[in-house]
Amino acid sequence: MSTECPNTNFISYTFSETSPVDILFRVYTHLIEMLQARKYTIDEDDLEKLNSIELFKEQFENSNDPDVSILQFVVSNGDEQVGLFFSDLEKIGMKQIKSYINFMDENEVNHSILILKYPISTFAKKAIDDFNIHFNSTGKRIEYFDYSELLINITKHILVPTHTILTEVEKEELLKRYSLKRDTQLPKLLSSDPISRYYGLRKGQVVKVLRQSLTSTSYVTYRIVV
């Protein structure tokens, strides 16, 4: 199983090197780009915050210690609504996770994305993974990213090929075209791969991967998320 995205763990930073609001602005910018790549409609007010760092700062009473909770918002792609939550807690516990779940229940939101200043703890990760497994059949799920994962837009990395998500109809046509009896005969893309996480891919989805070669030719492959 090959990984489509180069390892981005080389990105290291400390919060003392850059002001907290500068880091937050970069994370927020790349979050919006990720949501747009997923075809979500972004409110004009949220897009306006990207016009300048100064405009972004204005929403915080203290830009040296920004209250990230005010960045909570909801986006939609027509099929589902997604709640976005920022947290600067060093560790999120069951209290915070339950508050996100309660928000989902009260606002008929099936999908949430948590943006965490610090890497998620083993306990919180297990709690969220258990939630996702339990509610898998209903479509409910919670994703999580820490700031370091959104300091860059990985899809703009020179080594990352272009990925296009196939519809179910396109997937069936692909299997027929190559006389494949099962989609599992396709090359694999891990659901934990940074590209899978960036696009919010679910197991069973297929992506078209277009690689540009050093010559004028291009190379196309297809991968199924597992």
N, C-alpha and C positions, 0 to 999 in steps of 0.2 A: 504494500500500500504506500504509494508515494505521496509526499506532501507537496501541494501546489504552491504554497507560499514560503519564501525563504524565512528562516527564523528571525524574528524581530526582537529577540531578547537582548540584542546588542544595545538596544536603546536604554541608556541609564541616565538618571537625573536625580537631583536632590531638590527639595522644595526651597532650599536656601539660595540656589543658584539663580532662580528666576522668581519674580513676585508671584504669589499664589493666583492672582487674578490673570496674569499673563498665561500661566499654565492652564488655567480653567478656560480661558478664551480659546486656546488651541484645541483643547479637548472638546469643547462645545462645537467649534467649527467642524471638526472631523466627525463628530456625532451627527450633525445635520447632514453632512455629505453622505454618511452611511445610511441615514434614513431616506434620503433622496434616491440613493442607489437601490433601495428596497421598494421604491415607488410610493412612498408615503407623501401625503400632502402636508407641507409645512406652513404654519400660520405666518402671515406677513410680519406680525410683531416679532416672532422668533427669528425670522430671516433678517429683519432690520438690525438685530443685535450684532450681526456679523459685519456690518458696514465699517465699523472701526472699533478698535480696542477701547477708545475713550467712551463711545456710546455704550459698549458692553459694561464698562465700569460703573456707569451712572445708575444702574439698577441696584447696586449694593451700597448700603450705608457706610460700610468700611471695606474699601477695596483691598486693604492689607490683610483682612480676615473675612473674606466674602462668605455670606450665608448661602451656601449652595442649595439649600432646600427650596429657595424661591424659583429655582430653575425647573421645578416639576411642571410637566405639561403632557398633553395627549395629542397623538397624531393618528391619522387614518389613511388607509389606502382604498377605501370603499368597501372592502370585505371585512376588515377588522379594525378595532381601535387599539392603540398601544400606549400604555402609560410609561412615561420616562421619569426616573427618580435619581437624584444626585445625593450622595452621602459622603461626608468627610470624616466619618467615625473610623477609628483605627480597626475596630471590629464590629460588624453588625451581628446582632443576636436575634433570637426568636421574636423579641418584641418588635424590632424593626421589620422583620420578614412578615409577621402577622399584620402589621399596619399596611404593607404593600398589598397583601392578599385581601384585606378588608376593603381597600380602595378599589381593587379590581371587582369585588363582589358588589359594592355599592354603586359603581359607575358602569357596570356591565362591560368591563374591560377584560378580555380573555388573555391578554399578552402584556407583559411588562418588561422593561429593560432597566437594570440598575447600573448606574455609573458610579463606581467606587474610587475614592481617592487612594485607598490602600488595597493591596491584593486580598481577595476574599479568603476567610479562614476556612479550615477544613470542615469545621462544624457547620458554618453557614452554607458552604458548598453542598454538603450532604443533605441539609434540610431542603435546599432549593431543588437539588436533583431528585429527592424523594417526592417533592411536590409535583415536579414535571412528570415523573413516572406514574404517579397516582392519577393525575388528571390528563394523561396523554390522550385518552380516547375522546375527551371533551374539547380538545384543542387549546386548553389553558396551558400557559407556560411562562416561566420567568427566565430571562437571560441576564447575564452580568458581565461587565467589563470594568477593569480598573483603568485609572488614568493613563498608565504606561502603554496600554493597548491602543489608545486613541491619540497619542502624541503625533502620529503620522497617519496618513491615509495609505494603507498597505496596497490598495489597488493601483496606486500611482507609482509604486516601486518599479524601477526599470526591469527587474527580473521577474515580475509577476505578469503572467499572460492574461489576456482578456477572458472573462468568464461570462457566459450567458446562460441563464436558467431556462430550461425547457419546460413547456407546459406539459400536462399529461398527454394531450393529443400528439404533441411533437415527440414525446418519449415513445409512445406506441409506434409512431411512424418510423422512428429510429430503429427500434427492435425489429420491425418488419424489413426494413431496408437491408439490415445486416443479418437477417435470418437468425436472430437470437431468440431462443425459447424462454429465457429468463433474463430479467434486468441485472441479476447478480453476475452475469457473464461479462458485464462491462468492467473496465478498470475502476478501482475504488478511490474514493476521496473521503477521508475521515471526517466525521461530524465535528471533531475537535480541532480540525485544521483551521488556521486563522482565516482563510478565505470562506470556509463554511460558516464560521462564526460571524464574519463581517456581513454576509448576506442573509444570515438567519436561516440557513438551509436545514431542512429536516431530512431524516433518514428516508431513502427511497427516491429523493429528487435527483434529477440528472442535470449536469451542466455541460455545456459546450465550451471547450478550452481552445482558444486560438493563440498560438505562439508565433511570434514574428521571428524569423531566422535572421542571421547576419546577411543573408542574400535577400533577394526580392521576394522569395517564396515564403509562404506561411504554412503552418502545420496545425491541423485540427484533430483533437481527440475528444472523447466523451467520457465522463466519469459519473459514477453513481455514489451518492452519499451513504455511508454506512456508519 
